[in-house]
Amino acid sequence: QVQLVESGGGSVQSGGSLRLSCAAAGYTHSTICMAWFRQAPGKEREGVAVIANDGNINYEDFAKGRFTISQDNAKNSLYLQMNSLKPDDTAMYYCAAGFDFRGCSLAIQGPGTIFPHIFGTWGQGTQVTVSS
């Protein structure tokens, strides 16, 4: 079993930056891909970016050019560097771990394929608030 704990959220002004972290513990060798999701009040949870164990990465369109996903396998950690933040980026951000090869292969294909059901373990979330 894998446990995930996010950190790094906070309040920033429009145009600012934040770096989210996700620490993984437990049987992390079973993880095939990891992703960041976000959920704003009244909206569905949406994918942000995903990274597979082989290094393949996929971003949703709104994240391209502004967000960077990375991982440090030695530290069992996942990161999301967010630059040029906008008020629309305000949401709870979650990291998630995927354990299914077919699901992870789908998630890295392109925009619109980072589906929540692919991921079996979730963190508790970290709040990001961007003011104008």
Steps between C-alpha positions, in 0.01 A plus 500: 500500500617853420435812704527849351539831680495833315651826614599837362165660439425855603374838392672698228421792276430462131826442314665337798645153540461202730669161520287215622653186643359152553678255726429133436540226758431130508522257209602766247657244264149409386440848361510529120405866462423797720293806433375830630131584499308801617146574604345842532180557702197387304709343225607148418848375576724550198840372403794737489804291409623143514843340501570133437785293638667502159509879509216567257301810594165639398341834583149627460485799270455759776819378669729497198771764515415600857516182708778243524460154650805315626592220734793398714495123528774498761280713725171336394372847424291664230506871427297757311665831423231754416594832344296791366212403724155635426188535716348212299772275642344532845411147613587214728790313342539127543772255410402152396672170427411263217572128510355378171722491191214541252351787698830681529567447129171677430576783741821600322349502149397863480267770628173375639626154596596554865190338645451473877386137482845395379650584839445282803659696782456867585645748740292728720566807286664838542318827439622750242341844496592760239375853544472760227 
